[in-house]
Amino acid sequence: MDVRKAVIPVAGLGTRFLPATKAIPKEMLTIVDRPTIQYIVEEVVNSGIEQIIFVTSEGKSAIENHFDYNFHLDAVLREKNKTALGKELDMISNLIDIVSVRQKKPLGLGHAIWTARHIVGNEPFMVCLGDDLVLSEVPCARQMLDLYRDVGESIVAVQRVPANRTFQYGIVEGEPNGRERTFKVSRMVEKPAPGTTDSDLAIIGRYILNPEIFEILSKTTPGHGGEIQLTDALLALSKRREMYAYEFVGTRFDAGDKFGYLKAIIAYAMRHNDLGEPFKAYLKEIAQTL
């Protein structure tokens, strides 16, 4: 069965960006000229996904509004003859079919995904975290979907991290399975204590999941941080059927972290069609003054 739907959890409070995120969802903070969430939506659209399910919470309506049609704004742009801008906004509102569900209590990523169960139904689906950006020639989601068509089982995207940082991530242990950059999962652990794993394969915010995960999540008890951890449910799923880890091609930015967010701005600005070249020249200029 093809993967047609993507769940994007955007219910988090964004406390690492306070006070900026007191009234603005962290997913709406801009990277150059568009909000972070738009890059993720465009990634899944360009990968062939047909529907997005936002898992939201109180105060997140700006995300839904961004992808909606605004009649008043459209009328103002037409009156001022700003046709190109109007077309761009029209494109955003017609990118993809979007629905939303509410996560009423902050019970963790696993719980957030579980709340989308009725809309996803009994079919495989993708999960993209709302503050994980991947800059790549072939969209990360597309790379994973291509692999899914080959293996037909759940996949987690991974990147290698230094040994002294594994405690910050969910870590996958596994063996290469013969396919390029692909590992068969044998064990997963959420934020392992130093010295408890030899693996450097860290899970990042892209997953393709079998719908059986919903039944497992419904029985998963709170783990690290008192939340329902997706990693715990993934480990249980991996014991029932095969699961793969895919070391994607591209550069990942944690846009939910201040330093990661700044790095993303620089990387995306350097690739911008209009701003890229003058921005590179500016970086060279200021580098000489430091």
C-alpha positions as CSV (number, residue, x, y, z in Angstrom):
1,M,0.0,0.0,0.0
2,D,1.3,3.4,-0.9
3,V,1.9,6.0,1.8
4,R,-0.6,8.8,1.2
5,K,-0.7,10.7,4.6
6,A,1.8,12.5,6.7
7,V,1.2,13.4,10.4
8,I,3.0,16.5,11.5
9,P,2.9,17.1,15.3
10,V,2.9,20.9,16.1
11,A,1.4,20.9,19.6
12,G,4.6,21.8,21.5
13,L,4.9,25.0,23.4
14,G,8.3,26.0,22.0
15,T,9.7,27.0,25.4
16,R,13.3,27.0,24.1
17,F,12.4,30.1,22.1
18,L,10.6,32.1,24.7
19,P,9.7,35.0,24.8
20,A,9.5,34.9,21.0
21,T,7.1,32.0,21.0
22,K,4.8,33.4,23.7
23,A,2.2,34.4,21.1
24,I,3.7,32.8,17.9
25,P,4.0,29.1,17.3
26,K,7.6,28.1,17.0
27,E,6.8,26.4,13.7
28,M,5.9,29.9,12.3
29,L,9.3,31.4,13.0
30,T,10.7,32.3,9.7
31,I,13.7,30.8,7.8
32,V,14.6,33.6,5.4
33,D,11.2,34.3,3.9
34,R,8.9,31.5,4.9
35,P,7.9,29.8,8.2
36,T,9.7,26.7,9.2
37,I,6.6,24.6,8.9
38,Q,6.2,25.5,5.2
39,Y,9.5,23.9,4.3
40,I,8.3,20.7,5.9
41,V,5.0,20.8,4.1
42,E,6.7,21.5,0.8
43,E,9.0,18.5,1.4
44,V,6.1,16.0,1.8
45,V,4.2,17.6,-1.1
46,N,7.3,17.2,-3.3
47,S,7.6,13.6,-2.2
48,G,4.1,12.6,-3.3
49,I,2.1,12.7,0.0
50,E,-1.6,13.5,-0.6
51,Q,-2.8,14.6,2.8
52,I,-1.3,16.2,5.9
53,I,-2.7,15.8,9.5
54,F,-1.5,18.6,11.8
55,V,-1.6,17.6,15.5
56,T,-2.2,20.9,17.2
57,S,-2.9,22.5,20.6
58,E,-4.3,25.8,21.9
59,G,-2.6,28.8,20.3
60,K,-1.6,27.0,17.1
61,S,-4.3,28.4,14.8
62,A,-1.7,30.6,13.0
63,I,-0.3,27.4,11.4
64,E,-3.7,26.4,10.0
65,N,-4.3,30.0,8.9
66,H,-1.0,30.2,7.0
67,F,-2.2,27.4,4.7
68,D,-5.7,28.7,4.4
69,Y,-7.2,31.2,1.8
70,N,-7.4,34.7,3.1
71,F,-10.1,36.6,1.0
72,H,-9.3,40.0,2.5
73,L,-5.6,39.8,1.9
74,D,-6.2,38.5,-1.6
75,A,-8.4,41.4,-2.3
76,V,-5.9,43.9,-1.0
77,L,-3.1,42.4,-3.1
78,R,-5.3,42.5,-6.2
79,E,-6.2,46.1,-5.6
80,K,-2.5,47.0,-5.3
81,N,-1.7,45.0,-8.4
82,K,0.7,42.7,-6.5
83,T,0.0,39.8,-8.7
84,A,3.1,37.7,-8.2
85,L,2.7,37.9,-4.4
86,G,-0.9,37.0,-4.7
87,K,-0.1,33.9,-6.8
88,E,2.5,32.8,-4.3
89,L,-0.1,33.0,-1.4
90,D,-2.6,31.2,-3.6
91,M,0.0,28.4,-4.2
92,I,0.5,28.0,-0.4
93,S,-3.3,27.7,0.2
94,N,-3.5,25.0,-2.5
95,L,-0.4,23.0,-1.7
96,I,-2.2,19.9,-0.2
97,D,-5.3,18.7,1.6
98,I,-4.8,19.6,5.3
99,V,-6.8,18.5,8.4
100,S,-6.1,19.1,12.1
101,V,-6.6,17.2,15.3
102,R,-6.1,18.4,18.8
103,Q,-3.7,17.0,21.4
104,K,-5.5,18.2,24.5
105,K,-2.8,17.3,27.0
106,P,1.0,17.5,26.5
107,L,1.6,13.7,27.0
108,G,4.5,13.3,24.6
109,L,5.2,12.6,20.9
110,G,3.8,9.1,21.0
111,H,0.5,10.4,22.3
112,A,0.5,13.2,19.7
113,I,0.7,10.6,16.9
114,W,-1.9,8.4,18.5
115,T,-4.4,11.3,18.4
116,A,-4.3,11.1,14.6
117,R,-5.4,7.5,14.4
118,H,-8.9,8.0,13.2
119,I,-7.8,10.1,10.3
120,V,-4.9,7.9,9.3
121,G,-7.0,4.7,9.5
122,N,-5.5,1.3,8.7
123,E,-2.7,2.3,6.3
124,P,1.0,3.2,6.6
125,F,1.8,6.8,7.1
126,M,4.6,9.2,7.4
127,V,5.5,11.4,10.5
128,C,7.5,14.6,10.1
129,L,8.4,16.6,13.2
130,G,7.5,20.3,12.9
131,D,11.0,21.7,13.8
132,D,13.3,19.2,11.9
133,L,14.5,20.6,8.6
134,V,16.5,18.5,6.1
135,L,18.3,20.3,3.3
136,S,18.9,17.8,0.4
137,E,18.7,17.5,-3.4
138,V,16.2,14.7,-3.1
139,P,13.7,15.4,-0.3
140,C,14.3,13.2,2.8
141,A,10.7,12.1,2.7
142,R,11.1,11.0,-0.9
143,Q,14.2,9.0,-0.1
144,M,12.3,7.2,2.6
145,L,9.2,6.5,0.5
146,D,11.4,5.0,-2.2
147,L,12.9,2.6,0.4
148,Y,9.5,1.8,1.8
149,R,8.3,0.6,-1.7
150,D,11.2,-1.8,-1.5
151,V,11.0,-3.1,2.1
152,G,7.3,-2.5,2.9
153,E,8.0,-2.1,6.6
154,S,8.4,0.8,9.1
155,I,11.4,3.1,8.7
156,V,13.1,5.6,10.9
157,A,15.4,8.2,9.5
158,V,18.8,8.4,11.3
159,Q,22.0,10.4,11.3
160,R,25.3,9.7,12.9
161,V,26.1,11.8,16.0
162,P,29.2,12.0,18.2
163,A,29.4,9.5,21.0
164,N,29.2,12.2,23.7
165,R,25.9,13.4,22.3
166,T,24.0,10.1,22.0
167,F,22.2,10.8,25.3
168,Q,20.3,13.6,23.6
169,Y,18.6,11.4,21.0
170,G,16.7,8.2,20.5
171,I,19.4,5.7,19.4
172,V,19.0,2.8,17.0
173,E,21.1,-0.3,17.1
174,G,21.2,-2.6,14.1
175,E,23.1,-4.3,11.3
176,P,23.5,-3.2,7.6
177,N,21.0,-5.2,5.6
178,G,22.6,-5.1,2.2
179,R,20.7,-2.0,0.9
180,E,22.7,1.2,0.8
181,R,22.6,3.3,4.0
182,T,20.0,0.9,5.5
183,F,20.0,-1.0,8.8
184,K,17.7,-3.6,10.2
185,V,16.8,-2.5,13.7
186,S,17.6,-4.8,16.6
187,R,17.2,-2.3,19.5
188,M,16.1,1.2,20.2
189,V,16.6,3.3,23.3
190,E,15.5,6.8,24.2
191,K,18.3,9.1,25.3
192,P,20.6,6.4,26.6
193,A,22.9,7.0,29.5
194,P,26.6,7.4,28.5
195,G,28.3,4.1,27.9
196,T,25.1,2.0,27.5
197,T,25.2,1.8,23.7
198,D,27.9,1.6,21.1
199,S,25.7,2.9,18.3
200,D,25.9,6.4,16.9
201,L,22.7,6.2,14.8
202,A,20.4,8.9,16.1
203,I,16.7,9.1,15.2
204,I,15.7,12.4,13.6
205,G,12.2,13.7,12.9
206,R,11.2,11.5,9.9
207,Y,9.3,8.2,10.1
208,I,7.2,5.8,8.0
209,L,5.1,3.7,10.3
210,N,2.8,0.7,10.0
211,P,-0.7,1.4,11.4
212,E,-0.1,-1.3,14.0
213,I,1.8,1.4,15.9
214,F,-1.5,2.9,17.1
215,E,-2.5,-0.2,19.0
216,I,0.9,-0.3,20.6
217,L,0.8,3.4,21.5
218,S,-2.6,2.9,23.2
219,K,-0.8,0.5,25.6
220,T,2.5,2.3,26.0
221,T,3.1,3.6,29.5
222,P,4.9,6.9,30.2
223,G,8.7,6.7,29.9
224,H,11.5,9.2,29.8
225,G,10.3,12.6,31.1
226,G,6.9,11.1,32.1
227,E,5.7,11.2,28.5
228,I,4.5,8.5,26.1
229,Q,7.6,8.0,24.1
230,L,7.4,7.1,20.4
231,T,10.7,5.3,20.7
232,D,9.2,2.8,23.3
233,A,6.4,2.0,20.9
234,L,8.8,1.7,18.0
235,L,10.8,-0.8,19.9
236,A,7.7,-2.9,20.7
237,L,6.8,-2.7,17.0
238,S,10.2,-3.8,15.9
239,K,9.8,-7.0,18.0
240,R,6.6,-7.9,16.1
241,R,7.9,-7.3,12.6
242,E,10.9,-6.0,10.7
243,M,11.9,-2.3,11.0
244,Y,14.6,-0.4,9.2
245,A,16.7,2.6,9.9
246,Y,17.7,4.8,7.0
247,E,20.7,7.1,7.0
248,F,19.3,9.8,4.7
249,V,21.4,11.9,2.3
250,G,21.2,15.6,3.3
251,T,21.9,18.0,6.2
252,R,19.5,18.1,9.1
253,F,18.8,21.2,11.2
254,D,17.1,21.2,14.5
255,A,15.1,24.4,14.1
256,G,13.6,23.9,17.5
257,D,17.0,24.8,19.0
258,K,18.3,28.4,18.9
259,F,21.7,27.5,17.4
260,G,20.2,25.0,15.0
261,Y,17.7,27.6,13.9
262,L,20.5,30.1,13.2
263,K,22.4,27.5,11.2
264,A,19.3,26.7,9.2
265,I,18.8,30.4,8.3
266,I,22.4,30.7,7.0
267,A,22.2,27.4,5.0
268,Y,18.8,28.3,3.4
269,A,19.8,31.9,2.7
270,M,22.9,30.8,0.8
271,R,20.7,28.7,-1.5
272,H,18.0,31.3,-2.0
273,N,17.4,32.2,-5.6
274,D,17.5,36.0,-5.1
275,L,19.5,36.4,-1.9
276,G,22.0,33.6,-2.1
277,E,24.9,35.4,-3.9
278,P,24.7,38.8,-2.1
279,F,24.3,36.9,1.2
280,K,27.5,34.8,0.5
281,A,29.4,38.0,-0.4
282,Y,28.2,39.6,2.9
283,L,29.3,36.6,4.9
284,K,32.8,36.9,3.4
285,E,32.8,40.6,4.2
286,I,31.9,40.3,7.8
287,A,34.2,37.2,8.2
288,Q,37.2,39.6,7.5
289,T,36.1,41.9,10.4
290,L,35.8,39.1,13.0
